[in-house]
Amino acid sequence: MGYGISYLSLPVQTMRHLNCLPVSGIRSYHLSDLSGYDMHRSAPSAIIRCASGCPRGGPRQRPPTRGMMNQEALNKSVAILGLGKMGSILLEAFLKQNLLAPGELCATVRHSERAKALNEKLPCSVTTDNRQAAGKADIILLCVKPQAVHEVCDEIRQEVGPDKLVLSIAASVPTGSIERLLEDTVPVVRAMPNTPCAVNAGMTGICAGRNAVAEHLEIAQRLFGAAGRTVVVDEKHMNAVTGLSASGPAFIYIILESLADAGVKLGLPRDIATLLAAQTAHGAAREVLDTGSHPALLKDEVTTSAGCTIDGIV
């Protein structure tokens, strides 16, 4: 089911224009229908809920995301091929949330020296043999760089069949490309997490390949939900997900740095300015997520007439 805008306070004219039409394709907030509309007009407002098949009004609808909850054991074995930064973040999340036991996890790296060092540090097995790791696992998590996907798929092809699930976080590599490199019947799910997964505040977009079914998406959501929130989208939207939520933290850090710099310019100590900026961003994001309100409406709650906030914005 497609989802539209959840609980937006909009002018009545805008509500009539939207007419609660369903937005198909992406299971998340979709705001493209609002382009060209002035969100600050003084016309009477109404609270609406636009979702496929749902009437106006009713209880508040949460964003269609998963995660941020206690996880039950998955009871499947997982091989993480490519224990780099994101692979390490996910491994730690799986163990911390008790989603997988150490004996159900194995990982691979390119160099034997690093494998030896990680085996001394981690509770699970780390090897340099991708084929062996894939052969023992129910779920294969491809955490290698996009340019290494072809090579790794060649290595594991003989160990992968329709009874296994391949999850790939390789940016910009379509599920169809991985399916062609493996057997045609292998279920493939593509995912794009981001680095805030390291603090259990990640956002992961997920899409199904040709052979993946609801059960495979459920497994993917449980795995990535151990490190934050998840949302299922059509694969045509995955590049947009990559640019928005996977690359997005870098842009947010630039904004935080700029806010903190402004505080320092006005005389605040750097640590206090950074704390104020970071907690402000955290609170603002939390309010958007918890209320489902449009950011423009929340901004208007801060920008009082002839006040200091609107003076800085305009």
Sequence and secondary structure as in RCSB ss.txt:
>XXXX:A:sequence
MGYGISYLSLPVQTMRHLNCLPVSGIRSYHLSDLSGYDMHRSAPSAIIRCASGCPRGGPRQRPPTRGMMNQEALN
KSVAILGLGKMGSILLEAFLKQNLLAPGELCATVRHSERAKALNEKLPCSVTTDNRQAAGKADIILLCVKPQAVH
EVCDEIRQEVGPDKLVLSIAASVPTGSIERLLEDTVPVVRAMPNTPCAVNAGMTGICAGRNAVAEHLEIAQRLFG
AAGRTVVVDEKHMNAVTGLSASGPAFIYIILESLADAGVKLGLPRDIATLLAAQTAHGAAREVLDTGSHPALLKD
EVTTSAGCTIDGIV
>XXXX:A:secstr
  B   SEEEEHHHHHHHTT    SBSS   GGGTT  TT  S EEEE  BTT  SSSS    S EESS      
S EEEE  SHHHHHHHHHHHHTTSS GGGEEEE S HHHHHHHHHHSSSEEES HHHHHHH SEEEE S GGGHH
HHHHHHGGG  TTSEEEE  TT  HHHHHHHS TT  EEEEE  GGGGGT EEEEEEE TT  HHHHHHHHHHHH
TTEEEEEB GGGHHHHIIIIISHHHHHHHHHHHHHHHHHHTT  HHHHHHHHHHHHHHHHHHHHHH   HHHHHH
HH  TT HHHHHH 
